[in-house]
């Protein structure tokens, strides 16, 4: 949201050089201003009418704005503070591209709505997906059982999923909504010396599996995140968890990629859009932390 400060004479109506009652509106510009107003921006009009004659033109000006159908928040007989000034004697109103501003606003609004609807549609699919909600409850049960046995919750992911893993581990160790004992959780790959040494000596595909082998035991639980389901280091990590007999669950996208063979232990987000998948992952992980935490509060 911005504050638009707009001159009147010569900007939204003809400049009558003192004969203000004869001013005629520029309807195309007024429609753009009304669009800015509708989109939540603050519209302030200012005018120098009467600045040299000391005559009060405020009532006439208010009537004209009303008659012209202009939406605005404030009329100031002078010049106020603002983010954007549109003035025929400052930023020349003739050079202000009114048509482009209107199309930019409309296009931007459309894109924002489209993105929000995409996320919303995916959430609505999940609300109807009884199997996915059952699996989320299974993850919560596994987390609670792990913590009851004094085990640890491990998390792993790449890029944004790596950040999400750290985010969720922090909420186990610190808190989510309630003050309670710290719950042990580790994000694989956060030790940069381990990360670089394993990458250098064994390859990037082993960064999670080798660290997991060193730190995990059968009382632990693993949550692995891969939006594509094809991350080699996550695939190797799941193989290592299987080999060690450690319970795991995977968060991924619609088809699960190579990891789809573990379909009974996957939370599939019904989307092919990476950003949407990541958004839903953090929602599901927050639900898991929230409902797990309640068992220990």
C-alpha positions as CSV (number, residue, x, y, z in Angstrom):
1,X,0.0,0.0,0.0
2,X,1.2,3.5,-0.9
3,X,0.1,7.0,-0.3
4,X,-0.5,8.8,-3.6
5,X,-0.5,12.6,-3.4
6,X,-2.2,14.1,-6.5
7,X,-2.5,17.6,-7.7
8,X,-5.9,18.7,-9.0
9,X,-5.6,21.5,-11.6
10,X,-3.8,20.4,-14.7
11,X,-3.6,16.8,-13.4
12,X,-7.1,15.4,-13.0
13,X,-8.9,18.3,-14.6
14,X,-8.2,21.1,-17.0
15,X,-6.2,24.0,-15.7
16,X,-8.4,27.1,-15.7
17,X,-5.8,29.5,-14.2
18,X,-7.9,30.8,-11.4
19,X,-11.4,30.2,-12.9
20,X,-11.7,26.9,-11.0
21,X,-15.5,26.7,-11.4
22,X,-14.9,26.1,-15.2
23,X,-12.6,23.1,-14.7
24,X,-13.5,19.9,-16.6
25,X,-12.4,16.5,-15.4
26,X,-10.0,14.0,-17.1
27,X,-12.2,10.9,-16.8
28,X,-9.5,8.4,-17.9
29,X,-7.2,9.6,-15.2
30,X,-9.9,9.6,-12.5
31,X,-10.7,6.0,-13.4
32,X,-7.0,5.1,-12.7
33,X,-7.1,6.9,-9.4
34,X,-10.3,5.1,-8.4
35,X,-8.6,1.8,-9.2
36,X,-5.6,2.7,-6.9
37,X,-8.1,3.6,-4.2
38,X,-10.0,0.3,-4.6
39,X,-6.8,-1.6,-4.3
40,X,-6.2,-0.2,-0.8
41,X,-3.8,2.7,-1.6
42,X,-4.3,6.1,0.2
43,X,-5.3,8.9,-2.1
44,X,-4.7,12.5,-1.1
45,X,-5.5,15.5,-3.2
46,X,-3.8,18.8,-2.8
47,X,-4.3,22.1,-4.5
48,X,-2.8,25.6,-4.4
49,X,-6.2,27.2,-5.1
50,X,-6.4,30.4,-3.2
51,X,-2.8,30.5,-2.1
52,X,-2.2,33.9,-3.6
53,X,-5.7,35.4,-3.2
54,X,-6.5,33.9,0.3
55,X,-9.9,32.9,-1.0
56,X,-11.3,29.6,0.3
57,X,-11.9,27.2,-2.6
58,X,-12.3,24.0,-0.4
59,X,-16.1,23.7,-0.7
60,X,-16.1,24.1,-4.5
61,X,-13.2,21.7,-4.8
62,X,-15.0,19.0,-2.6
63,X,-18.1,19.5,-4.7
64,X,-16.2,19.0,-8.0
65,X,-14.5,15.9,-6.7
66,X,-17.9,14.5,-5.7
67,X,-19.5,15.5,-9.0
68,X,-16.6,13.9,-11.0
69,X,-17.0,10.6,-9.0
70,X,-13.5,10.7,-7.5
71,X,-12.7,8.3,-4.6
72,X,-10.2,9.8,-2.1
73,X,-9.2,9.9,1.5
74,X,-8.2,13.5,2.1
75,X,-8.2,16.9,0.4
76,X,-5.5,19.3,1.6
77,X,-5.3,22.9,0.7
78,X,-1.5,22.9,0.5
79,X,0.9,20.0,0.0
80,X,1.0,16.9,2.4
81,X,3.5,14.1,3.0
82,X,3.3,11.2,0.6
83,X,5.1,8.4,-1.3
84,X,4.2,9.4,-4.8
85,X,3.5,12.9,-6.0
86,X,1.7,13.5,-9.3
87,X,1.7,17.1,-10.2
88,X,1.6,19.1,-13.4
89,X,4.4,21.2,-12.1
90,X,6.5,18.6,-10.4
91,X,6.5,15.1,-12.0
92,X,4.8,16.2,-15.1
93,X,1.4,14.6,-15.4
94,X,1.7,14.5,-19.1
95,X,4.7,12.1,-18.7
96,X,2.9,9.9,-16.2
97,X,1.9,6.8,-18.2
98,X,-1.6,6.4,-16.9
99,X,-2.5,3.5,-19.2
100,X,0.6,1.4,-18.2
101,X,0.0,2.1,-14.5
102,X,-3.6,0.8,-14.8
103,X,-2.5,-2.4,-16.7
104,X,0.3,-3.0,-14.2
105,X,-2.1,-2.8,-11.3
106,X,-4.5,-5.2,-13.0
107,X,-1.9,-7.6,-14.0
108,X,-0.2,-7.6,-10.6
109,X,-3.6,-8.1,-8.9
110,X,-4.4,-11.0,-11.2
111,X,-1.0,-12.7,-10.6
112,X,-1.4,-12.3,-6.8
113,X,-4.9,-13.8,-6.8
114,X,-3.8,-16.6,-9.1
115,X,-0.9,-17.6,-6.8
116,X,-3.1,-17.5,-3.7
117,X,-5.8,-19.6,-5.4
118,X,-3.2,-22.2,-6.4
119,X,-2.1,-22.6,-2.8
120,X,-5.8,-22.6,-1.6
121,X,-6.8,-25.3,-4.2
122,X,-4.0,-27.5,-3.0
123,X,-5.1,-27.1,0.7
124,X,-8.7,-27.9,-0.3
125,X,-7.5,-31.1,-2.0
126,X,-5.7,-32.1,1.2
127,X,-8.8,-31.4,3.3
128,X,-10.7,-34.0,1.2
129,X,-7.8,-36.5,1.3
130,X,-8.6,-38.9,4.2
131,X,-5.5,-41.0,3.5
132,X,-3.1,-38.1,3.7
133,X,-4.6,-37.0,7.0
134,X,-4.3,-40.5,8.4
135,X,-0.6,-40.5,7.4
136,X,-0.1,-37.2,9.2
137,X,-1.6,-38.7,12.3
138,X,0.8,-41.7,11.8
139,X,3.8,-39.3,11.7
140,X,2.5,-37.6,14.9
141,X,2.2,-41.0,16.6
142,X,5.8,-41.9,15.5
143,X,7.2,-38.6,16.8
144,X,5.5,-39.0,20.2
145,X,6.6,-42.7,20.5
146,X,10.2,-41.7,19.6
147,X,10.3,-38.9,22.1
148,X,8.7,-41.1,24.8
149,X,11.6,-43.6,24.2
150,X,14.1,-40.7,24.6
151,X,14.9,-41.0,20.9
152,X,15.6,-38.1,18.5
153,X,13.7,-36.7,15.6
154,X,16.0,-36.2,12.6
155,X,15.2,-34.0,9.6
156,X,16.8,-33.6,6.2
157,X,16.3,-31.7,3.0
158,X,18.0,-29.6,0.4
159,X,17.8,-25.9,-0.3
160,X,14.5,-24.5,0.9
161,X,13.7,-27.9,2.4
162,X,17.0,-27.7,4.4
163,X,15.8,-24.4,5.8
164,X,12.4,-26.0,6.7
165,X,14.2,-28.8,8.4
166,X,16.2,-26.4,10.6
167,X,13.0,-24.4,11.3
168,X,11.1,-27.5,12.5
169,X,14.0,-28.9,14.5
170,X,14.2,-25.6,16.3
171,X,10.5,-25.8,17.3
172,X,11.1,-29.2,18.8
173,X,14.1,-28.1,20.8
174,X,13.0,-24.6,21.8
175,X,9.2,-24.5,21.7
176,X,6.3,-24.2,19.3
177,X,3.3,-22.9,21.3
178,X,3.9,-24.0,24.9
179,X,6.8,-24.0,27.4
180,X,7.7,-27.6,28.0
181,X,10.9,-29.7,28.2
182,X,13.1,-29.4,25.1
183,X,12.5,-32.2,22.6
184,X,15.6,-33.6,20.9
185,X,15.8,-33.0,17.2
186,X,18.7,-32.7,14.7
187,X,18.8,-31.4,11.2
188,X,21.3,-33.3,9.2
189,X,23.9,-31.2,7.3
190,X,24.1,-28.3,9.8
191,X,27.7,-29.1,10.8
192,X,29.5,-27.4,8.0
193,X,32.7,-29.3,8.7
194,X,30.9,-32.6,8.3
195,X,29.1,-31.4,5.2
196,X,32.3,-30.3,3.4
197,X,34.4,-33.3,4.5
198,X,31.8,-35.8,3.5
199,X,31.2,-34.0,0.2
200,X,34.9,-33.9,-0.5
201,X,35.8,-37.4,0.5
202,X,32.6,-39.4,-0.4
203,X,30.5,-37.1,-2.6
204,X,27.5,-34.9,-2.1
205,X,25.1,-37.8,-2.4
206,X,26.4,-39.2,1.0
207,X,26.2,-36.0,3.1
208,X,23.0,-37.1,5.0
209,X,23.4,-40.9,5.0
210,X,26.9,-40.9,6.5
211,X,26.1,-38.4,9.2
212,X,22.9,-40.2,10.0
213,X,24.8,-43.5,10.4
214,X,27.1,-41.9,12.9
215,X,24.4,-40.2,15.0
216,X,21.2,-42.2,14.8
217,X,19.9,-45.4,16.6
218,X,16.8,-47.6,16.5
219,X,15.0,-45.3,19.0
220,X,15.1,-42.4,16.5
221,X,12.8,-41.2,13.8
222,X,13.6,-39.6,10.5
223,X,11.6,-37.0,8.5
224,X,13.0,-36.5,5.0
225,X,11.9,-33.8,2.6
226,X,12.3,-33.8,-1.2
227,X,9.9,-31.8,-3.4
228,X,10.8,-33.8,-6.4
229,X,11.4,-37.2,-4.8
230,X,14.5,-37.5,-6.8
231,X,17.2,-36.0,-4.6
232,X,20.0,-38.6,-4.5
233,X,21.2,-37.7,-1.0
234,X,17.7,-38.2,0.3
235,X,17.3,-41.5,-1.5
236,X,20.6,-42.7,0.0
237,X,19.5,-41.5,3.4
238,X,16.2,-43.5,3.3
239,X,18.2,-46.5,2.2
240,X,20.5,-46.1,5.2
241,X,17.5,-45.7,7.5
242,X,16.0,-49.0,6.2
243,X,19.3,-50.7,6.6
244,X,19.6,-49.5,10.2
245,X,15.9,-50.4,11.0
246,X,14.9,-46.8,11.8
247,X,11.4,-45.5,11.2
248,X,11.0,-42.8,8.6
249,X,8.5,-40.7,6.7
250,X,9.0,-38.6,3.5
251,X,7.4,-35.3,2.4
252,X,7.3,-34.9,-1.4
253,X,5.3,-33.6,-4.3
254,X,2.5,-35.1,-6.4
255,X,4.2,-38.2,-7.9
256,X,7.0,-38.7,-5.4
257,X,9.6,-39.3,-8.1
258,X,12.0,-42.2,-7.3
259,X,10.9,-42.2,-3.7
260,X,7.3,-43.1,-4.7
261,X,8.1,-46.8,-4.0
262,X,7.8,-45.9,-0.3
263,X,4.2,-44.8,-0.9
264,X,2.9,-46.0,2.4
265,X,5.5,-43.7,4.2
266,X,5.0,-40.6,2.0
267,X,3.0,-37.5,2.5
268,X,2.3,-36.6,-1.1
269,X,1.4,-32.9,-1.7
270,X,-1.1,-32.9,-4.7
271,X,0.8,-30.3,-6.7
272,X,3.6,-30.0,-9.3
273,X,4.5,-26.4,-8.4
274,X,7.6,-26.4,-6.2
275,X,6.6,-23.3,-4.3
276,X,3.2,-24.7,-3.5
277,X,4.7,-28.0,-2.4
278,X,7.1,-26.2,-0.1
279,X,4.3,-24.0,1.4
280,X,2.2,-27.1,2.2
281,X,5.2,-29.0,3.6
282,X,5.7,-26.3,6.2
283,X,2.0,-26.3,7.1
284,X,2.0,-30.1,7.5
285,X,5.2,-29.9,9.6
286,X,3.8,-27.2,11.8
287,X,0.7,-29.4,12.4
288,X,3.0,-32.3,13.3
289,X,5.0,-30.2,15.8
290,X,1.9,-28.6,17.3
291,X,0.1,-31.9,18.0
292,X,3.2,-33.7,19.1
293,X,4.1,-30.9,21.5
294,X,0.7,-31.2,23.2
295,X,1.6,-34.7,24.4
296,X,4.5,-33.2,26.4
297,X,2.9,-30.1,27.8
